[in-house]
Amino acid sequence: MIDVILYTIYILLAVGTGLALWSALRHVRVTPLMAGVGAGLLALLALTYLLADTTPLTINGRTFDDVFWLRVSDMLIWTSVVLMLIAALGVIVSTSGLSRKLK
């Protein structure tokens, strides 16, 4: 019985997420800046994946040595670090008045 409830929840979550994405994307006009940000994010993800460390990890006596998942986890860590640095730089630039001087 629990399995039926869990699968129903998964299906409802997938349908709800799909409908939300479809509704949001239906009304979005893609500008060159949006396309550039998306392409930059994909390039950053690809770069951090290719540069990821694949050294096996031993955690609590268990060895993790699957190269794909080691790369994915390292990619997500480094991508989030780079995006946080970009966000901090954006806050500094926007609060310093430099953005008004650039216009």
DSSP file (Angstrom, degrees, kcal/mol; ACC not computed):
  #  RESIDUE AA STRUCTURE BP1 BP2  ACC     N-H-->O    O-->H-N    N-H-->O    O-->H-N    TCO  KAPPA ALPHA  PHI   PSI    X-CA   Y-CA   Z-CA
    1    1 A M     >        0   0    0      0, 0.0     4,-1.8     0, 0.0     5,-0.1   0.000 360.0 360.0 360.0 -39.9    0.0    0.0    0.0
    2    2 A I  H  >  +     0   0    0      1,-0.2     4,-2.7     2,-0.2     5,-0.2   0.881 360.0  56.6 -63.0 -37.9    2.9    2.4    0.8
    3    3 A D  H  > S+     0   0    0      1,-0.2     4,-2.7     2,-0.2    -1,-0.2   0.901 105.3  51.0 -61.1 -40.6    4.4    1.7   -2.6
    4    4 A V  H  > S+     0   0    0      2,-0.2     4,-2.2     1,-0.2    -1,-0.2   0.908 111.3  47.9 -63.1 -42.3    1.2    2.8   -4.3
    5    5 A I  H  X S+     0   0    0     -4,-1.8     4,-2.3     2,-0.2    -2,-0.2   0.920 112.4  48.8 -65.4 -43.6    1.1    6.1   -2.3
    6    6 A L  H  X S+     0   0    0     -4,-2.7     4,-2.5     1,-0.2    -2,-0.2   0.922 112.3  47.5 -63.5 -44.1    4.8    6.8   -3.0
    7    7 A Y  H  X S+     0   0    0     -4,-2.7     4,-2.5     2,-0.2    -1,-0.2   0.879 110.7  52.6 -65.5 -36.4    4.3    6.2   -6.8
    8    8 A T  H  X S+     0   0    0     -4,-2.2     4,-2.6    -5,-0.2    -1,-0.2   0.914 110.0  48.5 -63.4 -42.0    1.2    8.4   -6.8
    9    9 A I  H  X S+     0   0    0     -4,-2.3     4,-2.5     2,-0.2    -2,-0.2   0.916 111.2  50.2 -63.5 -43.0    3.2   11.2   -5.1
   10   10 A Y  H  X S+     0   0    0     -4,-2.5     4,-2.4     2,-0.2    -2,-0.2   0.917 112.1  47.6 -61.7 -43.3    6.1   10.8   -7.6
   11   11 A I  H  X S+     0   0    0     -4,-2.5     4,-2.6     2,-0.2     5,-0.2   0.926 113.0  47.7 -64.5 -44.9    3.6   11.0  -10.5
   12   12 A L  H  X S+     0   0    0     -4,-2.6     4,-2.7     1,-0.2    -2,-0.2   0.884 112.0  50.7 -64.1 -38.1    1.9   14.0   -9.1
   13   13 A L  H  X S+     0   0    0     -4,-2.5     4,-2.5     2,-0.2    -2,-0.2   0.917 112.0  46.9 -64.3 -43.7    5.2   15.7   -8.5
   14   14 A A  H  X S+     0   0    0     -4,-2.4     4,-2.5     2,-0.2    -2,-0.2   0.916 114.6  46.3 -65.4 -43.4    6.4   15.0  -12.0
   15   15 A V  H  X S+     0   0    0     -4,-2.6     4,-2.7     2,-0.2     5,-0.2   0.925 114.1  48.4 -65.5 -44.0    3.1   16.3  -13.5
   16   16 A G  H  X S+     0   0    0     -4,-2.7     4,-2.2    -5,-0.2    -2,-0.2   0.905 113.4  46.7 -63.4 -42.2    3.1   19.4  -11.3
   17   17 A T  H  X S+     0   0    0     -4,-2.5     4,-2.5     2,-0.2     5,-0.2   0.918 112.8  49.9 -65.7 -43.5    6.7   20.2  -12.2
   18   18 A G  H  X S+     0   0    0     -4,-2.5     4,-2.5    -5,-0.2    -2,-0.2   0.917 112.1  47.0 -61.3 -44.3    6.0   19.6  -15.9
   19   19 A L  H  X S+     0   0    0     -4,-2.7     4,-2.5     2,-0.2    -1,-0.2   0.891 111.8  50.8 -65.7 -39.3    3.0   21.9  -15.9
   20   20 A A  H  X S+     0   0    0     -4,-2.2     4,-2.3    -5,-0.2    -2,-0.2   0.921 113.1  45.4 -64.3 -43.9    4.8   24.6  -13.9
   21   21 A L  H  X S+     0   0    0     -4,-2.5     4,-2.9     2,-0.2     5,-0.2   0.918 113.5  49.4 -64.8 -43.6    7.7   24.5  -16.4
   22   22 A W  H  X S+     0   0    0     -4,-2.5     4,-1.5    -5,-0.2    -2,-0.2   0.915 112.8  47.5 -62.4 -43.0    5.4   24.5  -19.4
   23   23 A S  H  X S+     0   0    0     -4,-2.5     4,-0.7     2,-0.2    -1,-0.2   0.906 115.3  45.1 -65.1 -41.8    3.4   27.4  -18.0
   24   24 A A  H >< S+     0   0    0     -4,-2.3     3,-0.7     1,-0.2     4,-0.3   0.922 115.0  46.4 -69.4 -43.6    6.5   29.4  -17.2
   25   25 A L  H >< S+     0   0    0     -4,-2.9     3,-0.7     1,-0.2    -1,-0.2   0.744 101.7  66.9 -72.7 -22.3    8.3   28.7  -20.5
   26   26 A R  H 3< S+     0   0    0     -4,-1.5    -1,-0.2    -5,-0.2    -2,-0.2   0.810 108.8  37.1 -66.8 -29.3    5.2   29.5  -22.5
   27   27 A H  T << S+     0   0    0     -3,-0.7     2,-0.4    -4,-0.7    -1,-0.2   0.328  92.7 107.0-106.9   6.5    5.3   33.1  -21.5
   28   28 A V    <   -     0   0    0     -3,-0.7     2,-0.6    -4,-0.3    -3,-0.0  -0.732  54.3-153.5 -92.2 131.2    9.0   33.7  -21.6
   29   29 A R        -     0   0    0     -2,-0.4     2,-0.6     0, 0.0    -2,-0.0  -0.915  20.1-134.2 -99.4 121.7   10.6   35.8  -24.3
   30   30 A V        -     0   0    0     -2,-0.6    -2,-0.0     4,-0.1     0, 0.0  -0.647  23.9-167.5 -81.1 119.5   14.2   34.7  -24.7
   31   31 A T     >  -     0   0    0     -2,-0.6     4,-2.3     1,-0.1     5,-0.2  -0.598  36.5-106.4 -98.3 164.8   16.6   37.7  -25.0
   32   32 A P  H  > S+     0   0    0      0, 0.0     4,-2.3     0, 0.0     5,-0.1   0.860 121.7  54.6 -59.5 -33.7   20.2   37.5  -26.1
   33   33 A L  H  > S+     0   0    0      2,-0.2     4,-2.5     1,-0.2     5,-0.2   0.921 108.2  48.2 -65.6 -42.8   21.3   38.1  -22.5
   34   34 A M  H  > S+     0   0    0      1,-0.2     4,-2.3     2,-0.2    -1,-0.2   0.909 112.3  48.9 -63.2 -41.6   19.2   35.1  -21.3
   35   35 A A  H  X S+     0   0    0     -4,-2.3     4,-2.5     1,-0.2    -1,-0.2   0.895 111.5  50.2 -65.0 -39.2   20.6   32.9  -24.1
   36   36 A G  H  X S+     0   0    0     -4,-2.3     4,-2.5     2,-0.2    -2,-0.2   0.895 110.2  49.0 -65.5 -41.0   24.2   34.1  -23.1
   37   37 A V  H  X S+     0   0    0     -4,-2.5     4,-2.4     2,-0.2    -2,-0.2   0.917 112.8  48.1 -65.3 -42.7   23.6   33.3  -19.4
   38   38 A G  H  X S+     0   0    0     -4,-2.3     4,-2.3     2,-0.2    -2,-0.2   0.914 113.4  46.8 -63.6 -43.3   22.3   29.8  -20.3
   39   39 A A  H  X S+     0   0    0     -4,-2.5     4,-2.3     1,-0.2    -2,-0.2   0.890 112.2  51.3 -66.0 -38.4   25.2   29.1  -22.6
   40   40 A G  H  X S+     0   0    0     -4,-2.5     4,-2.6     2,-0.2    -2,-0.2   0.897 109.5  49.9 -64.6 -40.4   27.6   30.4  -20.0
   41   41 A L  H  X S+     0   0    0     -4,-2.4     4,-2.6     2,-0.2    -2,-0.2   0.922 111.6  47.8 -64.6 -43.9   26.1   28.1  -17.4
   42   42 A L  H  X S+     0   0    0     -4,-2.3     4,-2.4     2,-0.2    -2,-0.2   0.895 112.5  49.7 -63.4 -39.0   26.3   25.1  -19.7
   43   43 A A  H  X S+     0   0    0     -4,-2.3     4,-2.7     2,-0.2    -2,-0.2   0.906 111.1  49.5 -65.2 -41.1   29.9   25.9  -20.5
   44   44 A L  H  X S+     0   0    0     -4,-2.6     4,-2.7     2,-0.2     5,-0.2   0.913 111.4  49.0 -64.0 -42.5   30.7   26.3  -16.8
   45   45 A L  H  X S+     0   0    0     -4,-2.6     4,-1.9     2,-0.2    -2,-0.2   0.916 113.3  46.8 -62.3 -43.2   29.1   22.9  -16.0
   46   46 A A  H  X S+     0   0    0     -4,-2.4     4,-2.4     2,-0.2    -2,-0.2   0.913 113.5  48.5 -65.6 -42.1   31.0   21.2  -18.9
   47   47 A L  H  X S+     0   0    0     -4,-2.7     4,-1.9     1,-0.2    -2,-0.2   0.926 112.7  46.4 -65.0 -45.2   34.3   22.8  -17.8
   48   48 A T  H  < S+     0   0    0     -4,-2.7     4,-0.3     1,-0.2    -1,-0.2   0.828 111.9  52.7 -69.5 -29.2   34.0   21.9  -14.2
   49   49 A Y  H >< S+     0   0    0     -4,-1.9     3,-0.9    -5,-0.2    -2,-0.2   0.933 111.0  46.1 -66.8 -45.1   32.9   18.3  -15.1
   50   50 A L  H 3< S+     0   0    0     -4,-2.4    -2,-0.2     1,-0.2    -1,-0.2   0.828 116.4  45.0 -68.3 -30.8   36.0   17.9  -17.3
   51   51 A L  T 3< S+     0   0    0     -4,-1.9    -1,-0.2    -5,-0.2    -2,-0.2   0.389  87.5 126.0 -92.3   3.4   38.3   19.4  -14.7
   52   52 A A    <   -     0   0    0     -3,-0.9     2,-0.3    -4,-0.3    19,-0.1  -0.257  64.6-113.1 -67.5 148.6   36.8   17.4  -11.8
   53   53 A D        -     0   0    0     17,-0.2    21,-0.2     1,-0.1    -1,-0.1  -0.620  23.8-170.5 -81.0 137.4   39.0   15.2   -9.6
   54   54 A T        +     0   0    0     -2,-0.3    -1,-0.1     2,-0.1    17,-0.1   0.097  34.8 137.7-117.0  21.6   38.4   11.5   -9.8
   55   55 A T        -     0   0    0      1,-0.1    -2,-0.1    15,-0.1     0, 0.0  -0.534  62.4-109.0 -67.6 127.1   40.5   10.3   -6.9
   56   56 A P        -     0   0    0      0, 0.0     2,-0.4     0, 0.0     9,-0.2  -0.266  33.0-141.9 -58.3 143.0   38.5    7.6   -5.0
   57   57 A L  E     -A   64   0A   0      7,-2.2     7,-3.7    -3,-0.1     2,-0.6  -0.861   7.3-153.5-108.8 141.7   37.2    8.7   -1.6
   58   58 A T  E     +A   63   0A   0     -2,-0.4     2,-0.5     5,-0.2     5,-0.2  -0.960  20.3 175.1-113.9 113.9   37.0    6.6    1.5
   59   59 A I  E >   -A   62   0A   0      3,-2.7     3,-1.9    -2,-0.6    -2,-0.0  -0.979  69.9 -15.9-124.5 121.4   34.2    7.8    3.8
   60   60 A N  T 3  S-     0   0    0     -2,-0.5    -1,-0.2     1,-0.3     3,-0.1   0.850 128.8 -53.3  53.1  38.8   33.4    5.9    7.0
   61   61 A G  T 3  S+     0   0    0      1,-0.2     2,-0.5    -3,-0.1    -1,-0.3   0.439 116.1 113.2  81.8  -0.7   35.4    2.9    5.8
   62   62 A R  E <   -A   59   0A   0     -3,-1.9    -3,-2.7     2,-0.0     2,-0.5  -0.903  60.4-138.1-108.4 132.2   33.5    2.7    2.5
   63   63 A T  E     -A   58   0A   0     -2,-0.5     2,-0.6    -5,-0.2    -5,-0.2  -0.755  10.0-162.3 -93.9 129.7   35.3    3.4   -0.8
   64   64 A F  E     +A   57   0A   0     -7,-3.7    -7,-2.2    -2,-0.5    -2,-0.0  -0.949  26.7 151.2-109.5 114.4   33.6    5.5   -3.5
   65   65 A D        +     0   0    0     -2,-0.6     2,-0.7    -9,-0.2    -1,-0.1   0.217  18.9 128.9-132.6  15.2   35.3    5.0   -6.8
   66   66 A D     >  -     0   0    0      1,-0.2     4,-2.2     2,-0.0     5,-0.2  -0.658  46.4-154.4 -75.8 113.3   32.7    5.5   -9.5
   67   67 A V  H  > S+     0   0    0     -2,-0.7     4,-2.4     1,-0.2     5,-0.2   0.869  88.0  54.4 -60.7 -41.0   34.3    8.1  -11.8
   68   68 A F  H  > S+     0   0    0      1,-0.2     4,-2.5     2,-0.2    -1,-0.2   0.946 112.3  41.7 -60.3 -50.0   31.0    9.5  -13.2
   69   69 A W  H  > S+     0   0    0      1,-0.2     4,-2.4     2,-0.2     5,-0.2   0.825 112.4  54.8 -72.1 -30.0   29.6   10.3   -9.7
   70   70 A L  H  X S+     0   0    0     -4,-2.2     4,-2.1     2,-0.2    -1,-0.2   0.920 111.8  45.0 -63.7 -42.5   32.9   11.6   -8.4
   71   71 A R  H  X S+     0   0    0     -4,-2.4     4,-2.8    -5,-0.2    -2,-0.2   0.915 113.0  50.2 -66.9 -42.7   33.0   14.0  -11.4
   72   72 A V  H  X S+     0   0    0     -4,-2.5     4,-2.4     2,-0.2    -2,-0.2   0.923 112.0  46.8 -63.4 -44.4   29.3   15.0  -11.0
   73   73 A S  H  X S+     0   0    0     -4,-2.4     4,-2.0     2,-0.2    -1,-0.2   0.916 115.0  46.0 -65.8 -41.8   29.7   15.8   -7.3
   74   74 A D  H  X S+     0   0    0     -4,-2.1     4,-2.6    -5,-0.2     5,-0.3   0.890 111.2  54.0 -66.1 -38.8   32.9   17.8   -7.9
   75   75 A M  H  X S+     0   0    0     -4,-2.8     4,-2.5     1,-0.2     5,-0.2   0.925 109.5  46.9 -59.7 -46.0   31.2   19.6  -10.8
   76   76 A L  H  X S+     0   0    0     -4,-2.4     4,-2.0     2,-0.2    -1,-0.2   0.881 112.7  49.9 -66.9 -37.6   28.3   20.7   -8.7
   77   77 A I  H  X S+     0   0    0     -4,-2.0     4,-1.9     2,-0.2    -2,-0.2   0.963 115.6  40.8 -64.5 -51.7   30.6   21.8   -5.8
   78   78 A W  H  X S+     0   0    0     -4,-2.6     4,-2.4     1,-0.2    -2,-0.2   0.848 113.4  53.8 -70.0 -33.4   32.8   23.9   -8.0
   79   79 A T  H  X S+     0   0    0     -4,-2.5     4,-2.5    -5,-0.3    -1,-0.2   0.918 109.6  48.4 -65.1 -41.7   30.0   25.3  -10.1
   80   80 A S  H  X S+     0   0    0     -4,-2.0     4,-2.1    -5,-0.2    -2,-0.2   0.879 110.9  51.3 -66.6 -35.9   28.2   26.5   -7.0
   81   81 A V  H  X S+     0   0    0     -4,-1.9     4,-2.1     2,-0.2    -2,-0.2   0.936 112.0  46.0 -63.9 -46.2   31.4   28.1   -5.7
   82   82 A V  H  X S+     0   0    0     -4,-2.4     4,-2.3     1,-0.2    -2,-0.2   0.915 113.1  49.6 -63.5 -43.2   31.9   30.0   -9.0
   83   83 A L  H  X S+     0   0    0     -4,-2.5     4,-2.2     1,-0.2    -1,-0.2   0.866 109.9  51.4 -66.0 -35.6   28.3   31.1   -9.1
   84   84 A M  H  X S+     0   0    0     -4,-2.1     4,-2.4     2,-0.2    -1,-0.2   0.891 110.2  49.4 -66.8 -38.6   28.5   32.3   -5.5
   85   85 A L  H  X S+     0   0    0     -4,-2.1     4,-2.4     2,-0.2    -2,-0.2   0.902 111.0  49.4 -65.3 -40.5   31.6   34.3   -6.4
   86   86 A I  H  X S+     0   0    0     -4,-2.3     4,-2.3     2,-0.2    -2,-0.2   0.901 111.4  49.5 -64.1 -40.9   29.9   35.8   -9.4
   87   87 A A  H  X S+     0   0    0     -4,-2.2     4,-2.1     2,-0.2    -2,-0.2   0.912 111.3  48.7 -64.4 -42.7   26.8   36.7   -7.2
   88   88 A A  H  X S+     0   0    0     -4,-2.4     4,-2.3     2,-0.2    -2,-0.2   0.905 111.5  49.8 -63.8 -41.1   29.1   38.4   -4.6
   89   89 A L  H  X S+     0   0    0     -4,-2.4     4,-2.7     1,-0.2    -1,-0.2   0.895 109.0  52.7 -63.6 -39.6   30.9   40.3   -7.3
   90   90 A G  H  X S+     0   0    0     -4,-2.3     4,-2.4     2,-0.2    -2,-0.2   0.890 109.3  48.8 -62.7 -39.5   27.5   41.4   -8.7
   91   91 A V  H  X S+     0   0    0     -4,-2.1     4,-2.0     2,-0.2    -2,-0.2   0.918 112.0  49.0 -65.4 -43.2   26.4   42.7   -5.3
   92   92 A I  H  X S+     0   0    0     -4,-2.3     4,-1.3     1,-0.2     6,-0.3   0.927 114.0  45.4 -62.6 -45.0   29.7   44.6   -4.9
   93   93 A V  H  X>S+     0   0    0     -4,-2.7     6,-1.1     1,-0.2     5,-0.7   0.905 114.2  48.1 -66.2 -41.1   29.4   46.2   -8.4
   94   94 A S  H  <5S+     0   0    0     -4,-2.4     3,-0.3     1,-0.2    -1,-0.2   0.818 116.2  42.7 -72.7 -28.7   25.8   47.1   -8.0
   95   95 A T  H  <5S+     0   0    0     -4,-2.0    -1,-0.2     1,-0.2    -2,-0.2   0.633 105.1  63.8 -90.5 -14.1   26.2   48.7   -4.5
   96   96 A S  H  <5S-     0   0    0     -4,-1.3    -1,-0.2    -5,-0.2    -2,-0.2   0.594 106.2-118.1 -85.9  -9.6   29.4   50.5   -5.3
   97   97 A G  T >X5S+     0   0    0     -4,-0.5     4,-1.3    -3,-0.3     3,-0.6   0.415  83.1 119.4  86.7  -2.2   27.9   52.8   -7.9
   98   98 A L  H 3>< +     0   0    0     -5,-0.7     4,-1.6    -6,-0.3    -4,-0.1   0.829  66.7  62.0 -64.7 -31.4   30.2   51.3  -10.6
   99   99 A S  H 3> S+     0   0    0     -6,-1.1     4,-0.6     1,-0.2    -1,-0.2   0.849 103.2  49.6 -65.5 -32.2   27.1   50.1  -12.6
  100  100 A R  H <4 S+     0   0    0     -3,-0.6     3,-0.5     1,-0.2    -1,-0.2   0.843 109.2  52.0 -72.7 -33.3   26.0   53.8  -13.0
  101  101 A K  H  < S+     0   0    0     -4,-1.3    -2,-0.2     1,-0.2    -1,-0.2   0.785 104.6  57.1 -72.4 -26.8   29.4   54.8  -14.2
  102  102 A L  H  <        0   0    0     -4,-1.6    -1,-0.2     1,-0.2    -2,-0.2   0.692 360.0 360.0 -77.3 -19.1   29.5   52.0  -16.8
  103  103 A K     <        0   0    0     -4,-0.6    -1,-0.2    -3,-0.5    -2,-0.1   0.496 360.0 360.0 -74.9 360.0   26.2   53.2  -18.5
